[in-house]
Amino acid sequence: MNNFVPTDEQKAIIEPEQFSSAMIIANAGSGKTSTLVRRAINQAKQIPSWQNIAIISFTNKSADDILKKVKQLNGSQIIAMTFHLFLLHYVLAFDKSFRNKNIGFSFKNDNKSESVEDWLDKVDSNRIMTGSINQKEDYLFKYSISLLRNNFYIRKYLKTKFQAIYIDEAQDNNYLQYEIVELFLSFGIQIVLVGDPKQTIYQFRGADSQKFIGMKNNQYFQNNIYELSQNFRCHPLIDDCAKNHIIPQGNNCVRYEDTAYGVFVNFTFDKVIETFNKEKFSNEGLCFLFWSTNKNKCLIEDFDLVVVKIPDFIENQENPEYKNHLDLLFKLYFSKSVEEVYFRENFLAHMPTKSANKLMRDFKNNLCIETLKNLNDEIEILIPEHYQEIINCIQLESTKQFYQLDKTQNIAMTIHSAKGLEFRNVVLQKSDFERINGNSEMFYVACTRAEKRLFFV
């Protein structure tokens, strides 16, 4: 982060002549997050002490990454969270059904709501928020929109509390999220939309890349549209392949000092693994990205690939905030010093640094119920009945592989789960793109996960 030297494109965003609502169209690998965080930090320096900048991201992981960058750069008055958590904390908290109540989540198929009224009834009677029968509907958003429209005090509070709200991965917003964006703008809150229409992969939830592009015509954005066009992550030949949405007919590669880089085609699975092992490439691993890992179980077993995904114990928790806390705890266990600093500042800031460090090191060096309990006595984010399950999950080899991707050779993931990640070498199946003719956002996302080499088999 501290070695970051902005390009002219990035500098225009970070240091505008005047901060105002804006759109940022950011290609994959363009340094979007670093640019976004630096703009927010610069803007925060100019606002009153009682105001904040909010950065809304699509996932808890993205929010965590943003907060870490803010901390590393000594930023202040900046919060980062998902859209759902933002609405829970700053909109629904004004409503009598949610005020000062502990509301849980339940997304089980047999407990989904049919309408806003049905959803609210379950909140009042069972103190749970449920999913919707229709994937493109979200009653938390719908109810929040109603409150934003009808409650003057919420509008006044948000206008006073937030100078600006940055919305990351905006290309994956659905129509309800865009409706909230337009309401925020009408309240006089600055909005910064950041996204890449080429990476819209949540259409099944209602995401619409054309809606994102259409926001260029919104009066609040028309004169403040920026572009981050340079891809710093991928080799240029990989970037060209991704942008063209076409699998090349033959290899498109170059060699530097007897090492090959670029795009490779007409390989079989055994051939790519054999070639890769022969070349060795500084002991780098391969990441195999599939549309579905379940449909490729036999292939994954035949080539001894390691399927990596968030641990089931975390994934099965119904409360998103608790899932996020568990994820942070697991990151702490498998991490180095940067994660320890982040964890200490967020959960152990009330303690002397030396005592906080000892708690974390005891937990990492001697994983047992006693050290976990000692840590939780201070952080108070875990459910005590889960102590043994947490320990059992941490000890699984699959958990270690997920949290130490850089140390795992020949892994397999879904394309969806790899979004936002990057790997030295990526392998894709041509068959995954035949049914969509290779011309899709998924193709672009899959290709741009690769830094050095992209293989099609």
C-alpha positions as CSV (number, residue, x, y, z in Angstrom):
1,M,0.0,0.0,0.0
2,N,2.7,2.5,1.0
3,N,4.6,1.9,-2.4
4,F,1.5,2.9,-4.3
5,V,2.3,5.5,-7.0
6,P,-0.9,6.6,-8.7
7,T,-1.3,6.8,-12.4
8,D,-2.9,9.9,-13.9
9,E,-6.2,8.1,-14.0
10,Q,-6.0,7.2,-10.4
11,K,-4.8,10.6,-9.3
12,A,-7.8,12.3,-10.9
13,I,-10.0,10.2,-8.7
14,I,-8.0,10.5,-5.5
15,E,-7.4,14.2,-5.8
16,P,-10.4,15.8,-7.6
17,E,-10.7,19.5,-7.9
18,Q,-13.9,19.2,-5.8
19,F,-15.4,16.2,-4.1
20,S,-18.9,15.4,-5.4
21,S,-21.0,12.5,-6.6
22,A,-19.1,10.4,-9.2
23,M,-18.9,7.2,-11.2
24,I,-15.8,5.2,-11.5
25,I,-15.7,2.5,-14.2
26,A,-12.8,0.2,-13.2
27,N,-11.4,-2.6,-15.2
28,A,-10.2,-5.8,-13.5
29,G,-6.8,-5.4,-11.9
30,S,-6.8,-1.6,-12.2
31,G,-6.0,-0.9,-8.5
32,K,-9.7,0.0,-7.8
33,T,-9.7,-0.7,-4.1
34,S,-6.4,1.2,-3.4
35,T,-7.7,4.2,-5.4
36,L,-11.1,4.1,-3.7
37,V,-9.6,4.0,-0.2
38,R,-7.2,6.8,-0.9
39,R,-10.0,9.0,-2.3
40,A,-12.1,8.3,0.8
41,I,-9.2,9.2,3.1
42,N,-8.6,12.4,1.3
43,Q,-12.2,13.4,1.4
44,A,-12.5,12.5,5.1
45,K,-9.8,15.0,5.9
46,Q,-12.1,17.8,4.7
47,I,-15.3,16.9,6.6
48,P,-16.6,17.8,10.0
49,S,-15.7,15.5,12.9
50,W,-19.2,14.3,13.3
51,Q,-19.5,13.0,9.8
52,N,-18.3,9.8,8.1
53,I,-17.6,8.3,4.7
54,A,-19.3,5.0,4.2
55,I,-17.9,2.4,1.8
56,I,-20.5,-0.2,1.0
57,S,-19.1,-3.5,-0.5
58,F,-20.7,-6.6,-1.9
59,T,-19.3,-9.1,0.6
60,N,-17.9,-9.1,4.2
61,K,-14.5,-10.1,2.8
62,S,-14.4,-7.0,0.6
63,A,-15.4,-4.8,3.6
64,D,-12.6,-6.4,5.7
65,D,-10.1,-5.8,2.9
66,I,-11.1,-2.1,2.7
67,L,-10.9,-1.5,6.4
68,K,-7.5,-3.1,6.5
69,K,-6.3,-0.7,3.8
70,V,-7.8,2.2,5.7
71,K,-6.0,1.2,8.9
72,Q,-2.7,0.8,7.1
73,L,-3.0,4.3,5.8
74,N,-4.1,5.8,9.1
75,G,-7.4,6.8,7.7
76,S,-10.2,7.9,10.0
77,Q,-14.0,8.7,9.8
78,I,-14.4,5.8,7.3
79,I,-16.7,2.8,7.8
80,A,-17.0,-0.2,5.5
81,M,-19.7,-2.9,5.5
82,T,-22.1,-4.7,3.2
83,F,-25.3,-3.1,1.9
84,H,-27.4,-5.2,4.2
85,L,-25.5,-4.4,7.3
86,F,-25.5,-0.7,6.4
87,L,-29.3,-0.7,6.2
88,L,-29.6,-2.7,9.5
89,H,-27.4,-0.3,11.4
90,Y,-28.4,3.1,9.9
91,V,-32.0,2.7,8.6
92,L,-33.9,-0.3,10.2
93,A,-32.6,0.7,13.6
94,F,-35.1,3.6,13.6
95,D,-38.0,1.2,13.2
96,K,-39.9,-0.2,16.2
97,S,-39.6,-3.7,14.9
98,F,-35.8,-3.6,15.0
99,R,-35.0,-0.9,17.6
100,N,-32.9,-2.4,20.5
101,K,-33.8,-5.9,19.5
102,N,-31.6,-8.9,18.7
103,I,-32.8,-10.0,15.3
104,G,-31.4,-13.1,13.7
105,F,-31.4,-14.5,10.1
106,S,-32.8,-17.6,8.6
107,F,-32.4,-18.3,4.9
108,K,-33.7,-21.9,4.9
109,N,-35.8,-22.8,1.9
110,D,-38.8,-23.9,4.1
111,N,-38.9,-20.5,5.9
112,K,-38.8,-18.0,3.0
113,S,-41.2,-15.1,2.9
114,E,-43.8,-14.4,0.2
115,S,-44.2,-10.7,0.7
116,V,-42.9,-7.7,2.8
117,E,-45.8,-8.2,5.2
118,D,-45.0,-11.9,5.6
119,W,-41.3,-11.0,6.1
120,L,-42.1,-8.3,8.7
121,D,-44.5,-10.6,10.6
122,K,-41.7,-13.1,11.0
123,V,-39.4,-10.3,12.3
124,D,-42.1,-9.3,14.9
125,S,-43.1,-12.8,15.9
126,N,-39.9,-14.9,15.6
127,R,-37.3,-12.2,15.6
128,I,-35.7,-13.5,12.4
129,M,-35.2,-12.0,9.0
130,T,-35.9,-14.5,6.2
131,G,-35.0,-14.8,2.5
132,S,-37.5,-14.3,-0.3
133,I,-39.1,-17.0,-2.5
134,N,-38.1,-14.8,-5.5
135,Q,-34.3,-14.5,-5.7
136,K,-34.6,-11.1,-7.3
137,E,-36.6,-9.7,-4.3
138,D,-35.1,-8.6,-1.0
139,Y,-37.6,-7.6,1.6
140,L,-34.9,-6.0,3.8
141,F,-34.2,-3.6,0.9
142,K,-37.9,-3.1,0.2
143,Y,-38.8,-2.3,3.8
144,S,-35.8,0.0,4.0
145,I,-37.0,1.9,0.9
146,S,-40.4,2.4,2.6
147,L,-38.7,3.8,5.7
148,L,-36.4,6.1,3.7
149,R,-39.4,7.5,1.8
150,N,-41.7,8.0,4.8
151,N,-39.5,8.8,7.8
152,F,-38.1,12.3,7.7
153,Y,-35.9,11.7,10.7
154,I,-34.0,8.9,9.0
155,R,-33.3,11.1,6.0
156,K,-32.1,13.9,8.3
157,Y,-29.9,11.5,10.3
158,L,-28.3,10.0,7.2
159,K,-27.6,13.5,5.7
160,T,-26.0,14.6,9.0
161,K,-24.1,11.3,9.6
162,F,-22.6,10.8,6.1
163,Q,-20.9,13.2,3.8
164,A,-20.6,10.5,1.1
165,I,-21.4,6.9,0.5
166,Y,-19.2,4.9,-1.8
167,I,-20.7,1.8,-3.4
168,D,-18.2,-0.8,-4.6
169,E,-19.0,-3.5,-7.2
170,A,-22.0,-1.4,-8.2
171,Q,-22.4,-3.4,-11.4
172,D,-23.9,-6.2,-9.2
173,N,-26.6,-3.9,-7.7
174,N,-30.2,-4.9,-8.4
175,Y,-33.1,-2.6,-9.1
176,L,-33.8,-2.2,-5.3
177,Q,-30.2,-1.1,-4.6
178,Y,-30.3,1.4,-7.4
179,E,-33.6,2.8,-6.0
180,I,-31.8,3.3,-2.6
181,V,-28.9,5.0,-4.4
182,E,-31.3,7.5,-6.1
183,L,-33.0,8.1,-2.7
184,F,-29.6,8.9,-1.1
185,L,-28.8,11.3,-3.9
186,S,-32.1,13.0,-3.4
187,F,-31.3,13.6,0.2
188,G,-28.2,15.5,-0.7
189,I,-25.7,12.7,0.1
190,Q,-22.8,12.3,-2.3
191,I,-22.7,8.9,-3.9
192,V,-19.6,7.4,-5.6
193,L,-20.5,4.4,-7.7
194,V,-17.6,2.0,-8.5
195,G,-17.9,-1.0,-10.8
196,D,-17.1,-2.8,-14.0
197,P,-20.0,-3.8,-16.2
198,K,-17.8,-6.6,-17.7
199,Q,-17.8,-8.3,-14.3
200,T,-21.6,-8.5,-13.7
201,I,-22.0,-12.1,-12.6
202,Y,-25.1,-12.0,-10.3
203,Q,-27.8,-11.6,-12.9
204,F,-29.7,-14.4,-11.2
205,R,-30.1,-12.0,-8.3
206,G,-31.3,-9.2,-10.6
207,A,-27.9,-7.5,-11.3
208,D,-28.0,-5.5,-14.6
209,S,-24.9,-4.2,-16.2
210,Q,-27.0,-1.9,-18.5
211,K,-28.5,-0.3,-15.4
212,F,-25.0,0.5,-14.2
213,I,-24.0,2.0,-17.6
214,G,-27.3,3.9,-17.7
215,M,-26.4,5.7,-14.4
216,K,-23.9,7.8,-16.5
217,N,-26.9,9.8,-17.6
218,N,-28.0,10.6,-14.1
219,Q,-27.7,14.3,-13.5
220,Y,-25.5,13.8,-10.4
221,F,-22.8,11.9,-12.3
222,Q,-22.8,13.3,-15.8
223,N,-19.8,15.6,-15.3
224,N,-17.9,13.3,-12.9
225,I,-17.3,10.0,-14.7
226,Y,-13.8,8.5,-14.3
227,E,-12.2,5.4,-15.9
228,L,-9.5,3.0,-14.6
229,S,-8.5,1.3,-17.8
230,Q,-5.1,-0.2,-17.0
231,N,-4.9,-3.8,-15.8
232,F,-1.9,-4.2,-13.5
233,R,-2.8,-7.8,-12.5
234,C,-2.8,-9.7,-15.7
235,H,-0.2,-10.2,-18.4
236,P,-1.3,-8.0,-21.4
237,L,-2.0,-11.1,-23.5
238,I,-4.4,-12.4,-20.9
239,D,-6.0,-9.0,-20.6
240,D,-6.6,-9.0,-24.4
241,C,-8.1,-12.4,-24.3
242,A,-10.5,-11.4,-21.5
243,K,-11.6,-8.2,-23.2
244,N,-12.1,-9.9,-26.6
245,H,-14.4,-12.6,-25.1
246,I,-12.9,-15.2,-27.4
247,I,-10.8,-18.3,-26.7
248,P,-7.8,-18.0,-29.1
249,Q,-7.4,-20.6,-31.8
250,G,-3.7,-21.2,-30.8
251,N,-1.3,-20.3,-28.1
252,N,-0.8,-16.5,-27.6
253,C,2.3,-16.3,-25.5
254,V,5.8,-14.8,-25.1
255,R,9.0,-16.1,-23.4
256,Y,11.1,-14.1,-21.0
257,E,14.4,-15.7,-19.8
258,D,13.1,-19.2,-21.0
259,T,9.8,-18.8,-19.1
260,A,6.5,-18.7,-21.0
261,Y,3.7,-16.2,-20.2
262,G,0.3,-15.6,-21.8
263,V,-2.6,-17.7,-23.0
264,F,-2.3,-21.4,-23.8
265,V,-5.0,-23.5,-25.6
266,N,-5.4,-27.0,-27.0
267,F,-4.3,-28.6,-23.7
268,T,-5.8,-31.5,-21.9
269,F,-5.9,-31.7,-18.1
270,D,-3.1,-34.2,-17.8
271,K,-1.0,-32.3,-20.4
272,V,-1.3,-29.0,-18.6
273,I,-0.3,-30.6,-15.3
274,E,2.5,-32.5,-16.9
275,T,3.8,-29.4,-18.7
276,F,3.5,-27.3,-15.6
277,N,5.3,-29.8,-13.4
278,K,8.1,-30.1,-16.0
279,E,8.6,-26.3,-16.3
280,K,8.1,-25.9,-12.5
281,F,7.6,-22.1,-12.8
282,S,9.2,-21.4,-9.4
283,N,7.0,-24.0,-7.7
284,E,3.8,-22.0,-8.4
285,G,0.5,-23.8,-8.3
286,L,-2.4,-24.1,-10.6
287,C,-5.9,-22.8,-9.9
288,F,-8.7,-24.7,-11.8
289,L,-11.8,-22.6,-12.1
290,F,-15.1,-24.4,-12.9
291,W,-18.7,-23.3,-13.4
292,S,-19.5,-26.0,-10.9
293,T,-17.2,-28.1,-8.8
294,N,-20.0,-30.6,-8.0
295,K,-20.4,-31.5,-11.7
296,N,-16.6,-32.1,-12.0
297,K,-16.1,-34.3,-9.0
298,C,-14.7,-37.2,-11.0
299,L,-12.2,-35.0,-12.8
300,I,-11.2,-33.3,-9.6
301,E,-10.6,-36.7,-7.9
302,D,-8.7,-38.1,-10.9
303,F,-6.2,-35.2,-10.9
304,D,-6.0,-34.9,-7.1
305,L,-7.2,-31.3,-7.1
306,V,-7.9,-29.6,-3.7
307,V,-11.4,-28.0,-3.7
308,V,-11.2,-24.8,-1.6
309,K,-14.2,-23.0,-0.3
310,I,-15.2,-21.2,2.9
311,P,-15.6,-23.8,5.7
312,D,-19.1,-25.4,6.0
313,F,-19.2,-24.5,9.7
314,I,-19.0,-20.8,8.8
315,E,-21.1,-21.0,5.7
316,N,-24.0,-22.7,7.6
317,Q,-24.3,-19.9,10.2
318,E,-27.5,-17.9,9.6
319,N,-26.3,-14.6,11.1
320,P,-24.1,-12.7,8.5
321,E,-22.4,-10.7,11.2
322,Y,-21.5,-13.9,13.2
323,K,-20.2,-15.5,9.9
324,N,-18.0,-12.5,9.4
325,H,-16.7,-12.7,13.0
326,L,-15.9,-16.4,12.6
327,D,-14.1,-15.6,9.3
328,L,-12.0,-12.9,11.0
329,L,-11.1,-15.3,13.8
330,F,-10.0,-18.0,11.3
331,K,-8.0,-15.4,9.4
332,L,-6.3,-14.5,12.6
333,Y,-5.3,-18.1,13.4
334,F,-3.8,-18.7,9.9
335,S,-2.4,-15.2,9.4
336,K,0.8,-13.2,10.0
337,S,1.3,-9.9,11.7
338,V,-0.9,-7.7,9.5
339,E,-4.0,-9.7,10.5
340,E,-3.0,-9.5,14.1
341,V,-2.8,-5.8,14.0
342,Y,-6.2,-5.5,12.3
343,F,-7.8,-8.0,14.8
344,R,-6.3,-6.2,17.8
345,E,-7.4,-2.7,16.7
346,N,-11.0,-3.9,16.0
347,F,-11.6,-6.2,18.9
348,L,-8.9,-5.7,21.6
349,A,-8.3,-2.0,21.5
350,H,-9.5,-1.7,25.1
351,M,-6.5,-3.7,26.2
352,P,-2.8,-2.9,26.5
353,T,-1.0,-3.9,23.3
354,K,1.2,-6.4,25.1
355,S,-1.7,-8.2,26.8
356,A,-3.7,-8.3,23.5
357,N,-0.8,-9.7,21.6
358,K,-0.3,-12.4,24.3
359,L,-4.0,-13.5,24.0
360,M,-3.8,-13.8,20.3
361,R,-0.4,-15.6,20.3
362,D,-1.7,-18.1,23.0
363,F,-4.7,-18.8,20.8
364,K,-2.6,-19.4,17.7
365,N,0.2,-21.4,19.4
366,N,-1.9,-23.5,21.7
367,L,-5.3,-24.1,20.1
368,C,-7.7,-25.4,22.8
369,I,-10.9,-24.5,24.6
370,E,-9.0,-22.6,27.3
371,T,-7.1,-20.3,25.0
372,L,-10.2,-19.7,22.8
373,K,-12.3,-18.9,25.9
374,N,-9.7,-16.5,27.2
375,L,-9.7,-14.7,23.9
376,N,-13.5,-14.6,23.7
377,D,-13.8,-13.3,27.3
378,E,-12.3,-10.1,25.8
379,I,-13.7,-10.0,22.3
380,E,-17.2,-11.4,23.2
381,I,-18.1,-12.3,19.5
382,L,-18.3,-16.1,19.8
383,I,-21.0,-18.4,21.0
384,P,-19.4,-20.5,23.8
385,E,-21.3,-23.6,22.8
386,H,-19.4,-23.4,19.5
387,Y,-15.9,-23.5,21.0
388,Q,-15.2,-27.2,20.2
389,E,-16.8,-27.0,16.7
390,I,-14.6,-23.9,16.0
391,I,-11.5,-25.9,17.1
392,N,-12.5,-28.9,15.1
393,C,-13.0,-26.8,12.0
394,I,-9.7,-24.9,12.3
395,Q,-7.9,-28.3,12.5
396,L,-9.4,-29.5,9.2
397,E,-6.9,-29.6,6.3
398,S,-9.5,-28.0,4.0
399,T,-9.8,-25.0,6.3
400,K,-6.0,-24.5,6.2
401,Q,-6.1,-24.7,2.5
402,F,-8.8,-22.1,2.2
403,Y,-7.0,-19.6,4.4
404,Q,-3.6,-20.3,2.9
405,L,-4.3,-20.4,-0.8
406,D,-0.8,-19.3,-1.7
407,K,0.6,-22.4,-0.1
408,T,-1.8,-24.9,-1.7
409,Q,-0.8,-26.5,-5.0
410,N,-3.4,-27.4,-7.8
411,I,-6.6,-26.1,-6.3
412,A,-10.2,-26.1,-7.6
413,M,-12.8,-23.4,-7.1
414,T,-16.0,-22.1,-8.7
415,I,-15.7,-19.0,-10.9
416,H,-18.2,-17.2,-8.6
417,S,-16.1,-17.9,-5.5
418,A,-12.9,-16.7,-7.2
419,K,-14.2,-13.3,-7.9
420,G,-12.0,-10.7,-6.3
421,L,-9.1,-13.2,-6.0
422,E,-6.0,-13.5,-8.1
423,F,-3.7,-16.4,-9.0
424,R,-0.5,-16.8,-10.9
425,N,-1.8,-19.5,-13.1
426,V,-5.5,-20.3,-14.0
427,V,-7.0,-23.3,-15.9
428,L,-10.4,-23.0,-17.5
429,Q,-12.6,-25.6,-19.3
430,K,-13.6,-24.6,-22.8
431,S,-16.9,-26.5,-22.2
432,D,-17.9,-24.1,-19.4
433,F,-18.2,-21.3,-22.0
434,E,-19.7,-23.2,-25.0
435,R,-23.3,-22.8,-23.8
436,I,-22.8,-19.0,-23.5
437,N,-20.6,-18.7,-26.6
438,G,-17.7,-17.4,-24.5
439,N,-19.3,-13.9,-24.7
440,S,-20.1,-13.1,-21.1
441,E,-19.2,-11.4,-17.9
442,M,-18.3,-14.8,-16.4
443,F,-15.7,-15.3,-19.1
444,Y,-14.1,-11.9,-18.4
445,V,-14.1,-12.6,-14.6
446,A,-12.6,-16.1,-15.0
447,C,-9.8,-14.9,-17.4
448,T,-8.8,-11.9,-15.3
449,R,-8.1,-14.1,-12.2
450,A,-4.9,-15.1,-13.9
451,E,-1.7,-13.0,-13.5
452,K,0.9,-14.9,-15.6
453,R,-0.6,-17.8,-17.4
454,L,-4.1,-18.8,-18.6
455,F,-4.8,-22.3,-19.9
456,F,-7.9,-23.5,-21.8
457,V,-8.5,-27.2,-21.7
